[in-house]
């Protein structure tokens, strides 16, 4: 069974940093592109970033470009999202998803940016 | 960027009704579209991919159609567990974009 487990969320002050891991199991992690999606409170879904196999290519939404970095450790079957220079508008539930087509999602981790 | 315009934003219907949700892309995306269902407090679940292919285990009352710029999700006979929010997603080109969502409520 495919499982994705995000962690690392919490309360952070504006300008701060967080790193979100997503532990994957039940599938060939290294053979799959991976994606992060977020959902602000009471709002819709927003694609954040995707990474291809081997980390060869990365893609970002304009809203996070230059502040967030997606990377992966295939030896640990783990996807990461490094978030720097956080803003109040980054407050959201962050989901990782299998594939560029987002076929399976984790349960999400909540990030709150507030002073 | 490709904009996805989803309609309606909300829909009130009864058990047994047939409902249709539409997504319109601002430019052609072939069939690079998925439909997702999200229930409160839960992660989205993919129902349909490649515009019309039903995900394994998804009831056959769900169907998708369309190609290019116009896409529809149809639920042929609403069941109580179908009341949720539905999103379309285009993955034809980056940045990937979701529709605004359709909240399906019980009448």
gemmi code that builds the backbone of each chain (N, CA, C; Angstrom):
import gemmi

chains = {
    "A": [
        ("UNK", (0.840, -1.190, 0.000), (0.000, 0.000, 0.000), (0.882, 1.250, 0.000)),
        ("UNK", (0.562, 2.171, -0.884), (1.299, 3.426, -0.943), (0.987, 4.258, 0.296)),
        ("UNK", (2.031, 4.727, 0.958), (1.846, 5.618, 2.111), (2.813, 6.783, 2.007)),
        ("UNK", (2.299, 7.948, 2.337), (3.094, 9.174, 2.398), (2.808, 9.826, 3.736)),
        ("UNK", (3.866, 10.129, 4.476), (3.690, 10.679, 5.817), (4.507, 11.950, 5.952)),
        ("UNK", (3.789, 13.085, 5.947), (4.433, 14.381, 6.134), (4.624, 14.668, 7.618)),
        ("UNK", (5.640, 15.458, 7.908), (5.884, 15.906, 9.275), (6.618, 17.241, 9.207)),
        ("UNK", (6.960, 17.789, 10.379), (7.774, 18.997, 10.405), (7.015, 20.297, 10.490)),
        ("UNK", (5.687, 20.214, 10.416), (4.905, 21.446, 10.511), (4.905, 22.021, 11.914)),
        ("UNK", (4.426, 23.250, 12.026), (4.354, 23.888, 13.327), (4.195, 25.379, 13.186)),
        ("UNK", (4.370, 26.066, 14.304), (4.258, 27.522, 14.351), (5.634, 28.140, 14.173)),
        ("UNK", (5.744, 29.072, 13.253), (7.019, 29.744, 13.000), (6.755, 31.231, 12.807)),
        ("UNK", (7.703, 32.040, 13.193), (7.553, 33.485, 13.053), (7.822, 33.912, 11.605)),
        ("UNK", (7.218, 35.010, 11.193), (7.525, 35.533, 9.856), (9.021, 35.723, 9.693)),
        ("UNK", (9.519, 35.322, 8.510), (10.948, 35.381, 8.243), (11.694, 34.121, 8.637)),
        ("UNK", (11.029, 33.228, 9.334), (11.661, 31.999, 9.793), (11.708, 30.916, 8.728)),
        ("UNK", (12.213, 29.760, 9.148), (12.395, 28.621, 8.243), (11.808, 27.354, 8.846)),
        ("UNK", (11.432, 26.443, 7.971), (10.991, 25.107, 8.344), (11.399, 24.149, 7.240)),
        ("UNK", (11.613, 22.905, 7.616), (11.856, 21.863, 6.633), (10.814, 20.783, 6.854)),
        ("UNK", (10.092, 20.456, 5.791), (9.067, 19.437, 5.857), (9.569, 18.166, 5.193)),
        ("UNK", (9.672, 17.055, 5.929), (9.939, 15.772, 5.291), (8.650, 15.051, 4.930)),
        ("UNK", (8.715, 14.221, 3.927), (7.602, 13.352, 3.549), (8.199, 11.959, 3.339)),
        ("UNK", (7.884, 11.050, 4.262), (8.405, 9.690, 4.190), (7.485, 8.835, 3.335)),
        ("UNK", (8.061, 8.179, 2.350), (7.285, 7.386, 1.394), (7.529, 5.896, 1.600)),
        ("UNK", (6.501, 5.099, 1.383), (6.625, 3.654, 1.441), (5.579, 3.010, 0.554)),
        ("UNK", (5.826, 1.742, 0.210), (4.845, 0.995, -0.567), (4.961, 1.155, -2.073)),
        ("UNK", (5.978, 1.865, -2.535), (6.181, 2.017, -3.976), (7.651, 2.355, -4.218)),
        ("UNK", (8.030, 2.309, -5.485), (9.413, 2.591, -5.880), (9.634, 4.101, -5.902)),
        ("UNK", (9.981, 4.631, -4.757), (10.102, 6.079, -4.583), (11.046, 6.689, -5.623)),
        ("UNK", (12.199, 6.081, -5.812), (13.204, 6.679, -6.687), (12.752, 6.750, -8.139)),
        ("UNK", (11.735, 5.987, -8.497), (11.258, 5.944, -9.885), (10.095, 6.893, -10.147)),
        ("UNK", (9.763, 7.675, -9.152), (8.594, 8.544, -9.265), (8.932, 10.013, -9.065)),
        ("UNK", (8.348, 10.866, -9.919), (8.335, 12.283, -9.624), (7.508, 12.488, -8.353)),
        ("UNK", (7.730, 13.626, -7.687), (6.995, 13.920, -6.466), (6.590, 15.392, -6.444)),
        ("UNK", (5.579, 15.687, -5.639), (4.963, 17.010, -5.666), (4.577, 17.462, -4.260)),
        ("UNK", (4.625, 18.773, -4.037), (4.053, 19.402, -2.845), (2.888, 20.293, -3.278)),
        ("UNK", (1.809, 20.216, -2.502), (0.613, 21.035, -2.709), (0.228, 21.606, -1.350)),
        ("UNK", (-0.323, 22.814, -1.331), (-0.760, 23.379, -0.059), (-2.187, 23.878, -0.142)),
        ("UNK", (-2.768, 24.055, 1.032), (-4.148, 24.527, 1.130), (-4.253, 25.468, 2.325)),
        ("UNK", (-4.420, 26.744, 2.043), (-4.605, 27.727, 3.102), (-5.951, 27.495, 3.778)),
        ("UNK", (-6.103, 27.944, 5.016), (-7.351, 27.705, 5.752), (-8.576, 28.198, 4.984)),
        ("UNK", (-9.515, 27.294, 4.750), (-10.756, 27.638, 4.071), (-10.624, 27.917, 2.588)),
        ("UNK", (-9.466, 27.638, 2.020), (-9.218, 27.939, 0.604), (-9.041, 26.673, -0.220)),
        ("UNK", (-8.797, 26.876, -1.511), (-8.604, 25.760, -2.423), (-7.171, 25.245, -2.421)),
        ("UNK", (-6.918, 24.331, -3.342), (-5.619, 23.699, -3.457), (-4.686, 24.532, -4.329)),
        ("UNK", (-3.423, 24.593, -3.935), (-2.408, 25.340, -4.682), (-1.193, 24.445, -4.890)),
        ("UNK", (-0.855, 24.175, -6.133), (0.390, 23.475, -6.432), (1.559, 24.344, -6.002)),
        ("UNK", (2.545, 23.722, -5.326), (3.700, 24.451, -4.796), (4.965, 24.125, -5.576)),
        ("UNK", (5.250, 22.816, -5.733), (6.535, 22.442, -6.317), (6.514, 20.979, -6.729)),
        ("UNK", (7.297, 20.656, -7.742), (7.468, 19.269, -8.175), (8.934, 19.000, -8.451)),
        ("UNK", (9.305, 17.734, -8.318), (10.671, 17.306, -8.575), (10.635, 16.011, -9.376)),
        ("UNK", (11.519, 15.914, -10.358), (11.555, 14.709, -11.173), (12.442, 13.648, -10.516)),
        ("UNK", (12.456, 12.483, -11.129), (13.282, 11.409, -10.595), (14.746, 11.834, -10.569)),
        ("UNK", (15.435, 11.412, -9.534), (16.835, 11.763, -9.373), (17.085, 13.215, -9.048)),
        ("UNK", (16.020, 13.990, -8.896), (16.174, 15.411, -8.616), (16.660, 16.206, -9.810)),
        ("UNK", (16.547, 15.608, -10.995), (17.089, 16.248, -12.176), (16.487, 17.591, -12.515)),
        ("UNK", (15.188, 17.731, -12.268), (14.504, 18.991, -12.551), (13.572, 19.328, -11.405)),
        ("UNK", (13.475, 20.609, -11.110), (12.572, 21.086, -10.077), (11.748, 22.244, -10.634)),
        ("UNK", (10.538, 22.373, -10.121), (9.604, 23.393, -10.595), (8.924, 24.018, -9.381)),
        ("UNK", (8.651, 25.330, -9.481), (8.081, 26.047, -8.344), (6.974, 26.997, -8.791)),
        ("UNK", (6.001, 27.171, -7.908), (5.029, 28.243, -8.103), (5.732, 29.579, -7.904)),
        ("UNK", (5.269, 30.592, -8.615), (5.885, 31.915, -8.478), (5.821, 32.407, -7.025)),
        ("UNK", (4.776, 32.018, -6.311), (4.575, 32.496, -4.949), (5.650, 32.001, -3.977)),
        ("UNK", (6.387, 30.962, -4.348), (7.402, 30.412, -3.436), (8.805, 30.399, -4.050)),
        ("UNK", (8.900, 30.744, -5.319), (10.183, 30.673, -6.017), (11.205, 31.567, -5.323)),
        ("UNK", (12.403, 31.011, -5.108), (13.456, 31.752, -4.450), (13.440, 31.634, -2.941)),
        ("UNK", (12.330, 31.106, -2.388), (12.221, 30.950, -0.932), (12.139, 29.479, -0.520)),
        ("UNK", (11.514, 28.666, -1.353), (11.340, 27.244, -1.046), (12.250, 26.424, -1.950)),
        ("UNK", (12.698, 25.286, -1.412), (13.500, 24.352, -2.191), (12.965, 22.941, -1.987)),
        ("UNK", (12.689, 22.268, -3.080), (12.266, 20.868, -3.023), (13.489, 20.005, -3.311)),
        ("UNK", (13.648, 18.928, -2.549), (14.721, 17.990, -2.837), (14.320, 16.634, -2.299)),
        ("UNK", (15.084, 15.633, -2.641), (14.744, 14.271, -2.272), (16.000, 13.505, -1.878)),
        ("UNK", (15.804, 12.517, -1.016), (16.869, 11.594, -0.643), (16.346, 10.191, -0.954)),
        ("UNK", (16.719, 9.669, -2.108), (16.197, 8.376, -2.527), (16.695, 7.239, -1.629)),
        ("UNK", (17.822, 7.432, -0.967), (18.330, 6.389, -0.071), (17.459, 6.259, 1.179)),
        ("UNK", (16.721, 7.327, 1.478), (15.834, 7.330, 2.647), (14.354, 7.321, 2.247)),
        ("UNK", (14.080, 7.236, 0.961), (12.689, 7.292, 0.473), (11.956, 8.501, 1.047)),
        ("UNK", (12.612, 9.631, 1.022), (12.043, 10.827, 1.648), (12.146, 12.036, 0.719)),
        ("UNK", (11.030, 12.744, 0.656), (10.931, 14.006, -0.069), (10.980, 15.131, 0.966)),
        ("UNK", (11.539, 16.264, 0.573), (11.632, 17.397, 1.487), (11.149, 18.689, 0.832)),
        ("UNK", (10.708, 19.592, 1.702), (10.440, 20.966, 1.267), (11.100, 21.879, 2.290)),
        ("UNK", (12.151, 22.552, 1.857), (12.818, 23.544, 2.704), (12.166, 24.889, 2.449)),
        ("UNK", (11.624, 25.477, 3.519), (10.887, 26.737, 3.397), (11.612, 27.818, 4.180)),
        ("UNK", (12.084, 28.832, 3.483), (12.780, 29.968, 4.100), (11.983, 31.243, 3.908)),
        ("UNK", (12.341, 32.258, 4.660), (11.697, 33.577, 4.544), (10.177, 33.451, 4.555)),
        ("UNK", (9.679, 32.714, 5.526), (8.244, 32.432, 5.558), (7.426, 33.684, 5.832)),
        ("UNK", (6.255, 33.695, 5.212), (5.321, 34.811, 5.314), (3.989, 34.311, 5.865)),
        ("UNK", (3.178, 35.235, 6.330), (1.867, 34.856, 6.855), (1.048, 34.108, 5.804)),
        ("UNK", (1.200, 34.500, 4.560), (0.424, 33.864, 3.488), (0.893, 32.450, 3.138)),
        ("UNK", (1.967, 31.995, 3.767), (2.397, 30.609, 3.601), (1.682, 29.671, 4.573)),
        ("UNK", (0.895, 30.241, 5.470), (0.119, 29.429, 6.413), (-0.828, 28.516, 5.649)),
        ("UNK", (-0.702, 27.207, 5.880), (-1.475, 26.245, 5.100), (-1.220, 24.836, 5.620)),
        ("UNK", (-2.045, 23.912, 5.156), (-1.730, 22.496, 5.252), (-0.907, 22.145, 4.018)),
        ("UNK", (0.219, 21.487, 4.242), (1.107, 21.095, 3.148), (1.006, 19.588, 2.945)),
        ("UNK", (0.701, 19.215, 1.700), (0.583, 17.817, 1.333), (1.706, 17.435, 0.379)),
        ("UNK", (2.253, 16.238, 0.566), (3.090, 15.690, -0.494), (2.249, 14.687, -1.283)),
        ("UNK", (2.595, 14.518, -2.532), (1.836, 13.637, -3.407), (2.765, 12.860, -4.312)),
        ("UNK", (2.359, 11.636, -4.595), (3.129, 10.751, -5.475), (2.879, 11.134, -6.917)),
        ("UNK", (3.939, 11.350, -7.629), (3.826, 11.612, -9.056), (3.596, 13.068, -9.383)),
        ("UNK", (3.952, 13.433, -10.588), (3.616, 14.774, -11.054), (2.125, 14.924, -11.231)),
        ("UNK", (1.438, 13.803, -11.383), (-0.006, 13.818, -11.580), (-0.774, 13.654, -10.272)),
        ("UNK", (-0.023, 13.592, -9.155), (-0.616, 13.594, -7.812), (-1.628, 12.478, -7.624)),
        ("UNK", (-1.188, 11.258, -7.831), (-2.129, 10.148, -7.777), (-2.471, 9.703, -6.363)),
        ("UNK", (-1.573, 9.889, -5.417), (-1.825, 9.551, -4.021), (-1.240, 10.663, -3.163)),
        ("UNK", (-1.969, 11.023, -2.082), (-1.571, 12.131, -1.226), (-1.331, 11.653, 0.193)),
        ("UNK", (-0.455, 12.349, 0.897), (-0.313, 12.142, 2.322), (-1.426, 12.836, 3.065)),
        ("UNK", (-1.391, 12.760, 4.388), (-2.465, 13.330, 5.210), (-2.249, 14.817, 5.488)),
        ("UNK", (-1.055, 15.310, 5.205), (-0.763, 16.734, 5.345), (-0.153, 17.094, 6.684)),
        ("UNK", (0.561, 18.215, 6.705), (1.124, 18.772, 7.921), (0.848, 20.273, 7.910)),
        ("UNK", (0.508, 20.806, 9.068), (0.063, 22.200, 9.153), (1.216, 23.132, 9.496)),
        ("UNK", (1.355, 24.166, 8.701), (2.341, 25.216, 8.931), (1.609, 26.514, 9.230)),
        ("UNK", (1.946, 27.128, 10.349), (1.350, 28.409, 10.726), (2.463, 29.429, 10.871)),
        ("UNK", (2.370, 30.494, 10.113), (3.363, 31.566, 10.159), (2.715, 32.771, 10.843)),
        ("UNK", (3.167, 33.034, 12.045), (2.550, 34.103, 12.831), (3.496, 34.547, 13.935)),
        ("UNK", (3.396, 35.811, 14.297), (4.205, 36.310, 15.404), (3.424, 36.232, 16.709)),
    ],
    "B": [
        ("UNK", (0.650, 31.278, -17.917), (0.102, 30.240, -17.047), (-1.290, 29.836, -17.546)),
        ("UNK", (-1.630, 28.576, -17.357), (-2.945, 28.085, -17.737), (-3.921, 28.287, -16.583)),
        ("UNK", (-5.008, 28.957, -16.862), (-6.036, 29.173, -15.847), (-7.117, 28.102, -15.994)),
        ("UNK", (-7.558, 27.580, -14.878), (-8.637, 26.595, -14.868), (-9.860, 27.236, -14.215)),
        ("UNK", (-10.915, 27.379, -14.983), (-12.152, 27.970, -14.480), (-13.152, 26.861, -14.228)),
        ("UNK", (-13.479, 26.669, -12.969), (-14.355, 25.569, -12.564), (-15.718, 26.122, -12.179)),
        ("UNK", (-16.762, 25.439, -12.593), (-18.117, 25.875, -12.257), (-19.041, 24.684, -12.062)),
        ("UNK", (-20.060, 24.827, -11.206), (-20.272, 25.984, -10.336), (-19.328, 25.940, -9.141)),
        ("UNK", (-19.293, 26.996, -8.355), (-18.465, 26.990, -7.145), (-19.152, 26.221, -6.023)),
        ("UNK", (-20.466, 26.165, -6.074), (-21.209, 25.357, -5.114), (-22.460, 24.822, -5.797)),
        ("UNK", (-22.933, 23.715, -5.238), (-24.051, 23.020, -5.856), (-24.829, 22.314, -4.768)),
        ("UNK", (-26.117, 22.529, -4.741), (-26.981, 21.863, -3.791), (-27.790, 20.810, -4.534)),
        ("UNK", (-27.724, 19.564, -4.083), (-28.392, 18.479, -4.784), (-28.880, 17.434, -3.784)),
        ("UNK", (-29.699, 16.532, -4.281), (-30.278, 15.488, -3.438), (-29.721, 14.132, -3.795)),
        ("UNK", (-29.799, 13.208, -2.846), (-29.397, 11.832, -3.110), (-30.187, 11.319, -4.322)),
        ("UNK", (-29.456, 10.691, -5.244), (-30.073, 10.180, -6.457), (-29.978, 11.112, -7.645)),
        ("UNK", (-29.660, 12.375, -7.413), (-29.551, 13.337, -8.516), (-28.331, 13.042, -9.382)),
        ("UNK", (-28.398, 13.523, -10.602), (-27.260, 13.513, -11.518), (-26.676, 14.922, -11.501)),
        ("UNK", (-25.377, 15.022, -11.291), (-24.744, 16.340, -11.242), (-23.531, 16.374, -12.171)),
        ("UNK", (-23.268, 17.577, -12.646), (-22.134, 17.785, -13.542), (-21.344, 19.001, -13.090)),
        ("UNK", (-20.034, 18.850, -13.060), (-19.108, 19.928, -12.748), (-18.234, 20.146, -13.983)),
        ("UNK", (-17.960, 21.398, -14.280), (-17.211, 21.727, -15.496), (-15.924, 22.462, -15.166)),
        ("UNK", (-14.886, 22.138, -15.910), (-13.624, 22.898, -15.862), (-13.268, 23.330, -17.271)),
        ("UNK", (-12.904, 24.590, -17.369), (-12.505, 25.143, -18.655), (-11.077, 25.653, -18.535)),
        ("UNK", (-10.215, 25.206, -19.449), (-8.818, 25.633, -19.454), (-8.648, 26.832, -20.382)),
        ("UNK", (-7.742, 27.718, -19.995), (-7.524, 28.933, -20.774), (-6.787, 28.659, -22.092)),
        ("UNK", (-6.205, 27.491, -22.201), (-5.624, 27.040, -23.458), (-5.668, 25.519, -23.475)),
        ("UNK", (-5.442, 24.947, -24.634), (-5.581, 23.514, -24.772), (-4.600, 22.731, -23.912)),
        ("UNK", (-5.106, 21.707, -23.242), (-4.262, 20.879, -22.388), (-4.380, 19.396, -22.738)),
        ("UNK", (-4.794, 19.100, -23.959), (-5.005, 17.710, -24.400), (-5.964, 17.046, -23.405)),
        ("UNK", (-5.537, 15.939, -22.822), (-6.359, 15.300, -21.777), (-5.593, 15.239, -20.456)),
        ("UNK", (-4.716, 16.220, -20.237), (-3.861, 16.238, -19.052), (-4.599, 16.833, -17.858)),
        ("UNK", (-5.642, 16.148, -17.443), (-6.518, 16.665, -16.396), (-6.950, 15.557, -15.457)),
        ("UNK", (-6.965, 15.900, -14.174), (-7.470, 14.980, -13.160), (-8.572, 15.627, -12.353)),
        ("UNK", (-9.399, 14.771, -11.743), (-10.458, 15.226, -10.836), (-10.209, 14.639, -9.447)),
        ("UNK", (-10.384, 15.474, -8.428), (-10.116, 15.098, -7.055), (-11.331, 15.389, -6.184)),
        ("UNK", (-11.509, 14.531, -5.200), (-12.565, 14.709, -4.196), (-11.894, 14.968, -2.857)),
        ("UNK", (-12.393, 15.966, -2.135), (-11.862, 16.242, -0.806), (-13.001, 16.385, 0.194)),
        ("UNK", (-12.915, 15.622, 1.269), (-13.872, 15.736, 2.364), (-13.246, 16.551, 3.480)),
        ("UNK", (-14.064, 17.187, 4.315), (-13.524, 18.089, 5.344), (-12.479, 17.414, 6.223)),
        ("UNK", (-11.348, 18.095, 6.375), (-10.285, 17.607, 7.242), (-9.468, 16.463, 6.666)),
        ("UNK", (-9.733, 16.102, 5.418), (-9.035, 14.986, 4.793), (-8.226, 15.449, 3.592)),
        ("UNK", (-7.283, 14.601, 3.187), (-6.509, 14.885, 1.986), (-7.364, 14.623, 0.747)),
        ("UNK", (-7.072, 15.322, -0.338), (-7.757, 15.024, -1.597), (-7.479, 13.598, -2.049)),
        ("UNK", (-8.441, 13.068, -2.794), (-8.336, 11.730, -3.360), (-8.596, 11.845, -4.864)),
        ("UNK", (-7.709, 11.261, -5.654), (-7.926, 11.340, -7.101), (-9.007, 10.360, -7.518)),
        ("UNK", (-9.950, 10.845, -8.318), (-11.032, 10.018, -8.833), (-10.802, 9.606, -10.274)),
        ("UNK", (-10.314, 10.553, -11.056), (-10.196, 10.385, -12.500), (-8.876, 10.981, -12.949)),
        ("UNK", (-8.212, 10.313, -13.883), (-7.022, 10.857, -14.496), (-7.125, 10.747, -16.016)),
        ("UNK", (-6.244, 11.485, -16.687), (-6.297, 11.567, -18.149), (-7.713, 11.898, -18.621)),
        ("UNK", (-8.359, 12.758, -17.873), (-9.680, 13.337, -18.166), (-10.841, 12.371, -18.040)),
        ("UNK", (-10.616, 11.074, -18.325), (-11.771, 10.174, -18.388), (-11.511, 8.783, -17.823)),
        ("UNK", (-10.317, 8.530, -17.305), (-9.986, 7.201, -16.777), (-10.276, 7.156, -15.287)),
        ("UNK", (-11.133, 6.221, -14.913), (-11.538, 6.095, -13.521), (-10.428, 5.433, -12.712)),
        ("UNK", (-10.109, 6.021, -11.593), (-9.134, 5.436, -10.686), (-9.674, 4.103, -10.171)),
        ("UNK", (-8.783, 3.147, -9.957), (-9.188, 1.852, -9.429), (-9.924, 2.006, -8.105)),
        ("UNK", (-11.060, 1.329, -7.974), (-11.810, 1.372, -6.730), (-12.830, 2.489, -6.640)),
        ("UNK", (-12.809, 3.411, -7.600), (-13.778, 4.511, -7.586), (-15.085, 4.014, -8.223)),
        ("UNK", (-16.211, 4.300, -7.570), (-17.481, 3.795, -8.114), (-17.757, 4.274, -9.535)),
        ("UNK", (-18.440, 3.432, -10.285), (-18.680, 3.725, -11.696), (-19.699, 4.838, -11.904)),
        ("UNK", (-20.342, 5.309, -10.841), (-21.240, 6.457, -10.996), (-20.470, 7.745, -11.308)),
        ("UNK", (-19.158, 7.723, -11.062), (-18.313, 8.857, -11.426), (-17.803, 8.659, -12.861)),
        ("UNK", (-17.819, 9.714, -13.634), (-17.248, 9.664, -14.966), (-16.697, 11.028, -15.355)),
        ("UNK", (-15.735, 11.016, -16.237), (-15.143, 12.250, -16.725), (-15.091, 12.237, -18.239)),
        ("UNK", (-15.150, 13.429, -18.792), (-15.073, 13.540, -20.238), (-14.420, 14.853, -20.611)),
        ("UNK", (-14.070, 14.957, -21.888), (-13.517, 16.200, -22.400), (-12.093, 16.054, -22.879)),
        ("UNK", (-11.675, 17.060, -23.614), (-10.309, 17.136, -24.129), (-10.098, 18.550, -24.636)),
        ("UNK", (-8.855, 18.993, -24.596), (-8.570, 20.347, -25.086), (-8.800, 21.385, -24.016)),
        ("UNK", (-9.967, 22.034, -24.047), (-10.235, 23.097, -23.078), (-11.479, 22.886, -22.231)),
        ("UNK", (-12.327, 21.937, -22.569), (-13.575, 21.741, -21.840), (-13.635, 20.334, -21.240)),
        ("UNK", (-13.895, 20.281, -19.927), (-13.903, 19.008, -19.227), (-15.094, 18.965, -18.275)),
        ("UNK", (-15.628, 17.762, -18.085), (-16.729, 17.606, -17.150), (-16.517, 16.392, -16.259)),
        ("UNK", (-16.966, 16.537, -15.027), (-17.080, 15.433, -14.075), (-18.568, 15.234, -13.849)),
        ("UNK", (-19.027, 14.016, -14.017), (-20.439, 13.697, -13.812), (-20.567, 12.620, -12.745)),
        ("UNK", (-21.502, 12.840, -11.850), (-21.902, 11.809, -10.879), (-23.315, 11.423, -11.265)),
        ("UNK", (-23.501, 10.168, -11.636), (-24.782, 9.789, -12.258), (-25.927, 9.706, -11.262)),
        ("UNK", (-25.638, 9.275, -10.048), (-26.677, 9.147, -9.031), (-26.023, 9.387, -7.668)),
        ("UNK", (-26.196, 10.595, -7.157), (-25.509, 10.998, -5.924), (-25.807, 10.075, -4.767)),
        ("UNK", (-24.748, 9.724, -4.059), (-24.871, 8.960, -2.830), (-24.470, 9.847, -1.651)),
        ("UNK", (-24.902, 9.513, -0.444), (-24.595, 10.385, 0.716), (-23.102, 10.647, 0.883)),
        ("UNK", (-22.272, 9.660, 0.551), (-20.825, 9.821, 0.745), (-20.171, 10.709, -0.325)),
        ("UNK", (-20.931, 11.144, -1.324), (-20.381, 11.970, -2.393), (-20.388, 13.453, -2.074)),
        ("UNK", (-21.026, 13.824, -0.984), (-21.081, 15.242, -0.648), (-19.707, 15.651, -0.117)),
        ("UNK", (-19.053, 16.510, -0.889), (-17.647, 16.847, -0.688), (-17.318, 18.016, -1.606)),
        ("UNK", (-16.051, 18.386, -1.637), (-15.584, 19.408, -2.576), (-14.762, 18.730, -3.660)),
        ("UNK", (-14.965, 19.162, -4.886), (-14.306, 18.565, -6.044), (-13.427, 19.599, -6.733)),
        ("UNK", (-12.251, 19.144, -7.154), (-11.289, 20.017, -7.836), (-10.819, 19.355, -9.129)),
        ("UNK", (-10.610, 20.165, -10.140), (-9.884, 19.699, -11.319), (-8.440, 20.196, -11.224)),
        ("UNK", (-7.551, 19.508, -11.904), (-6.131, 19.865, -11.931), (-5.607, 19.669, -13.344)),
        ("UNK", (-4.945, 20.701, -13.870), (-4.258, 20.516, -15.153), (-2.778, 20.279, -14.878)),
        ("UNK", (-2.234, 19.238, -15.510), (-0.804, 18.939, -15.374), (-0.177, 18.878, -16.758)),
        ("UNK", (-0.671, 19.746, -17.631), (-0.100, 19.817, -18.978), (1.196, 20.602, -19.001)),
        ("UNK", (1.231, 21.689, -18.219), (2.448, 22.498, -18.193), (2.543, 23.208, -16.848)),
        ("UNK", (3.782, 23.486, -16.463), (4.014, 24.195, -15.203), (3.779, 25.691, -15.407)),
        ("UNK", (3.248, 26.390, -14.427), (2.808, 25.867, -13.125), (1.504, 25.095, -13.236)),
        ("UNK", (1.449, 23.918, -12.632), (0.203, 23.174, -12.583), (-0.850, 24.022, -11.861)),
        ("UNK", (-2.085, 23.902, -12.268), (-3.126, 24.723, -11.679), (-4.392, 23.922, -11.411)),
        ("UNK", (-5.002, 24.231, -10.277), (-6.265, 23.630, -9.880), (-7.412, 24.584, -10.216)),
        ("UNK", (-8.578, 24.002, -10.435), (-9.777, 24.810, -10.445), (-10.067, 25.295, -9.037)),
        ("UNK", (-11.016, 26.212, -8.928), (-11.302, 26.847, -7.648), (-12.071, 25.940, -6.689)),
        ("UNK", (-12.597, 24.840, -7.193), (-13.335, 23.900, -6.375), (-14.842, 24.048, -6.509)),
        ("UNK", (-15.535, 22.934, -6.358), (-17.000, 22.907, -6.344), (-17.438, 22.194, -5.080)),
        ("UNK", (-18.131, 22.924, -4.222), (-18.627, 22.329, -2.973), (-20.011, 21.762, -3.233)),
        ("UNK", (-20.138, 20.460, -3.104), (-21.392, 19.767, -3.339), (-22.081, 19.535, -1.994)),
        ("UNK", (-23.252, 20.144, -1.845), (-23.953, 20.096, -0.570), (-25.291, 19.396, -0.717)),
        ("UNK", (-25.778, 18.902, 0.403), (-27.064, 18.210, 0.415), (-28.203, 19.225, 0.404)),
        ("UNK", (-29.169, 19.008, -0.497), (-30.348, 19.880, -0.555), (-31.317, 19.485, 0.535)),
    ],
}
model = gemmi.Model(1)
for chain_id, residues in chains.items():
    chain = gemmi.Chain(chain_id)
    for i, (resn, *xyz) in enumerate(residues, 1):
        res = gemmi.Residue()
        res.name, res.seqid = resn, gemmi.SeqId(i, " ")
        for name, pos in zip(("N", "CA", "C"), xyz):
            atom = gemmi.Atom()
            atom.name, atom.element = name, gemmi.Element(name[0])
            atom.pos, atom.b_iso = gemmi.Position(*pos), 0.0
            res.add_atom(atom)
        chain.add_residue(res)
    model.add_chain(chain)
structure = gemmi.Structure()
structure.add_model(model)
structure.setup_entities()
